[in-house]
Amino acid sequence: FSEVIVDRDNLTVIKKIHAQEIDRSVLSAYIIDAKKTSEDFSGCMFRHVIRNKNELAHILATKGL
């Protein structure tokens, strides 16, 4: 894939990924990893979705996929 869209239901994580400043929270390793991984694609978009609208992600997460 050259372009990806990442939908997450955690608005805090999405805001931290979009932020210009360095994240210093307990999530910082994940935020840094997401930002670095996004550079591997010609296009990468991180979007917030409302939890009950993200049914596919919920199903995959509960099945461990």
mmCIF file of the C-alpha atoms, coordinates in Angstrom:
data_MODEL
# 
_entry.id   MODEL 
# 
loop_
_atom_site.group_PDB 
_atom_site.id 
_atom_site.type_symbol 
_atom_site.label_atom_id 
_atom_site.label_alt_id 
_atom_site.label_comp_id 
_atom_site.label_asym_id 
_atom_site.label_entity_id 
_atom_site.label_seq_id 
_atom_site.pdbx_PDB_ins_code 
_atom_site.Cartn_x 
_atom_site.Cartn_y 
_atom_site.Cartn_z 
_atom_site.occupancy 
_atom_site.B_iso_or_equiv 
_atom_site.pdbx_formal_charge 
_atom_site.auth_seq_id 
_atom_site.auth_comp_id 
_atom_site.auth_asym_id 
_atom_site.auth_atom_id 
_atom_site.pdbx_PDB_model_num 
ATOM 1  C CA . PHE A 1 1  ? 0.000   0.000   0.000  1.00 0.00 ? 1  PHE A CA 1 
ATOM 2  C CA . SER A 1 2  ? 1.207   3.493   -0.703 1.00 0.00 ? 2  SER A CA 1 
ATOM 3  C CA . GLU A 1 3  ? -1.597  5.388   1.022  1.00 0.00 ? 3  GLU A CA 1 
ATOM 4  C CA . VAL A 1 4  ? -3.394  4.468   4.232  1.00 0.00 ? 4  VAL A CA 1 
ATOM 5  C CA . ILE A 1 5  ? -6.127  5.841   6.455  1.00 0.00 ? 5  ILE A CA 1 
ATOM 6  C CA . VAL A 1 6  ? -5.971  4.982   10.148 1.00 0.00 ? 6  VAL A CA 1 
ATOM 7  C CA . ASP A 1 7  ? -9.265  5.334   12.016 1.00 0.00 ? 7  ASP A CA 1 
ATOM 8  C CA . ARG A 1 8  ? -9.098  5.381   15.827 1.00 0.00 ? 8  ARG A CA 1 
ATOM 9  C CA . ASP A 1 9  ? -11.793 5.942   18.401 1.00 0.00 ? 9  ASP A CA 1 
ATOM 10 C CA . ASN A 1 10 ? -9.405  7.570   20.883 1.00 0.00 ? 10 ASN A CA 1 
ATOM 11 C CA . LEU A 1 11 ? -9.435  11.316  20.245 1.00 0.00 ? 11 LEU A CA 1 
ATOM 12 C CA . THR A 1 12 ? -6.517  11.922  22.610 1.00 0.00 ? 12 THR A CA 1 
ATOM 13 C CA . VAL A 1 13 ? -4.261  9.650   20.564 1.00 0.00 ? 13 VAL A CA 1 
ATOM 14 C CA . ILE A 1 14 ? -5.305  11.295  17.288 1.00 0.00 ? 14 ILE A CA 1 
ATOM 15 C CA . LYS A 1 15 ? -4.628  14.767  18.717 1.00 0.00 ? 15 LYS A CA 1 
ATOM 16 C CA . LYS A 1 16 ? -1.203  13.676  19.952 1.00 0.00 ? 16 LYS A CA 1 
ATOM 17 C CA . ILE A 1 17 ? -0.302  12.217  16.545 1.00 0.00 ? 17 ILE A CA 1 
ATOM 18 C CA . HIS A 1 18 ? -1.330  15.457  14.825 1.00 0.00 ? 18 HIS A CA 1 
ATOM 19 C CA . ALA A 1 19 ? 0.496   17.669  17.338 1.00 0.00 ? 19 ALA A CA 1 
ATOM 20 C CA . GLN A 1 20 ? 3.759   19.339  16.312 1.00 0.00 ? 20 GLN A CA 1 
ATOM 21 C CA . GLU A 1 21 ? 5.298   19.298  19.782 1.00 0.00 ? 21 GLU A CA 1 
ATOM 22 C CA . ILE A 1 22 ? 7.019   16.236  21.232 1.00 0.00 ? 22 ILE A CA 1 
ATOM 23 C CA . ASP A 1 23 ? 4.685   14.055  23.269 1.00 0.00 ? 23 ASP A CA 1 
ATOM 24 C CA . ARG A 1 24 ? 5.898   13.373  26.805 1.00 0.00 ? 24 ARG A CA 1 
ATOM 25 C CA . SER A 1 25 ? 2.973   11.290  28.038 1.00 0.00 ? 25 SER A CA 1 
ATOM 26 C CA . VAL A 1 26 ? 2.956   7.569   28.812 1.00 0.00 ? 26 VAL A CA 1 
ATOM 27 C CA . LEU A 1 27 ? 1.779   7.125   25.211 1.00 0.00 ? 27 LEU A CA 1 
ATOM 28 C CA . SER A 1 28 ? 4.861   8.797   23.736 1.00 0.00 ? 28 SER A CA 1 
ATOM 29 C CA . ALA A 1 29 ? 6.479   5.588   22.421 1.00 0.00 ? 29 ALA A CA 1 
ATOM 30 C CA . TYR A 1 30 ? 3.287   4.716   20.539 1.00 0.00 ? 30 TYR A CA 1 
ATOM 31 C CA . ILE A 1 31 ? 2.874   8.249   19.208 1.00 0.00 ? 31 ILE A CA 1 
ATOM 32 C CA . ILE A 1 32 ? 6.470   8.370   17.970 1.00 0.00 ? 32 ILE A CA 1 
ATOM 33 C CA . ASP A 1 33 ? 6.094   4.938   16.372 1.00 0.00 ? 33 ASP A CA 1 
ATOM 34 C CA . ALA A 1 34 ? 2.875   5.956   14.605 1.00 0.00 ? 34 ALA A CA 1 
ATOM 35 C CA . LYS A 1 35 ? 4.478   9.138   13.253 1.00 0.00 ? 35 LYS A CA 1 
ATOM 36 C CA . LYS A 1 36 ? 7.593   7.300   12.040 1.00 0.00 ? 36 LYS A CA 1 
ATOM 37 C CA . THR A 1 37 ? 5.590   4.479   10.472 1.00 0.00 ? 37 THR A CA 1 
ATOM 38 C CA . SER A 1 38 ? 3.412   7.002   8.634  1.00 0.00 ? 38 SER A CA 1 
ATOM 39 C CA . GLU A 1 39 ? 6.535   8.241   6.835  1.00 0.00 ? 39 GLU A CA 1 
ATOM 40 C CA . ASP A 1 40 ? 6.771   4.851   5.064  1.00 0.00 ? 40 ASP A CA 1 
ATOM 41 C CA . PHE A 1 41 ? 3.694   5.745   3.017  1.00 0.00 ? 41 PHE A CA 1 
ATOM 42 C CA . SER A 1 42 ? 3.208   8.386   0.355  1.00 0.00 ? 42 SER A CA 1 
ATOM 43 C CA . GLY A 1 43 ? -0.007  9.314   2.137  1.00 0.00 ? 43 GLY A CA 1 
ATOM 44 C CA . CYS A 1 44 ? -1.132  8.548   5.675  1.00 0.00 ? 44 CYS A CA 1 
ATOM 45 C CA . MET A 1 45 ? -4.160  10.053  7.391  1.00 0.00 ? 45 MET A CA 1 
ATOM 46 C CA . PHE A 1 46 ? -5.063  9.561   11.051 1.00 0.00 ? 46 PHE A CA 1 
ATOM 47 C CA . ARG A 1 47 ? -8.757  10.173  11.746 1.00 0.00 ? 47 ARG A CA 1 
ATOM 48 C CA . HIS A 1 48 ? -10.962 10.081  14.802 1.00 0.00 ? 48 HIS A CA 1 
ATOM 49 C CA . VAL A 1 49 ? -14.145 8.053   14.571 1.00 0.00 ? 49 VAL A CA 1 
ATOM 50 C CA . ILE A 1 50 ? -16.867 7.737   17.166 1.00 0.00 ? 50 ILE A CA 1 
ATOM 51 C CA . ARG A 1 51 ? -16.560 4.409   18.960 1.00 0.00 ? 51 ARG A CA 1 
ATOM 52 C CA . ASN A 1 52 ? -20.006 3.061   18.053 1.00 0.00 ? 52 ASN A CA 1 
ATOM 53 C CA . LYS A 1 53 ? -19.365 4.005   14.403 1.00 0.00 ? 53 LYS A CA 1 
ATOM 54 C CA . ASN A 1 54 ? -16.171 1.940   14.356 1.00 0.00 ? 54 ASN A CA 1 
ATOM 55 C CA . GLU A 1 55 ? -17.837 -1.471  14.509 1.00 0.00 ? 55 GLU A CA 1 
ATOM 56 C CA . LEU A 1 56 ? -15.334 -3.247  12.246 1.00 0.00 ? 56 LEU A CA 1 
ATOM 57 C CA . ALA A 1 57 ? -12.388 -2.224  14.426 1.00 0.00 ? 57 ALA A CA 1 
ATOM 58 C CA . HIS A 1 58 ? -14.251 -3.386  17.525 1.00 0.00 ? 58 HIS A CA 1 
ATOM 59 C CA . ILE A 1 59 ? -14.949 -6.798  15.983 1.00 0.00 ? 59 ILE A CA 1 
ATOM 60 C CA . LEU A 1 60 ? -11.318 -7.223  14.891 1.00 0.00 ? 60 LEU A CA 1 
ATOM 61 C CA . ALA A 1 61 ? -10.024 -6.163  18.304 1.00 0.00 ? 61 ALA A CA 1 
ATOM 62 C CA . THR A 1 62 ? -12.271 -8.562  20.190 1.00 0.00 ? 62 THR A CA 1 
ATOM 63 C CA . LYS A 1 63 ? -11.218 -11.418 17.892 1.00 0.00 ? 63 LYS A CA 1 
ATOM 64 C CA . GLY A 1 64 ? -7.545  -10.557 18.385 1.00 0.00 ? 64 GLY A CA 1 
ATOM 65 C CA . LEU A 1 65 ? -6.906  -9.835  14.715 1.00 0.00 ? 65 LEU A CA 1 
# 
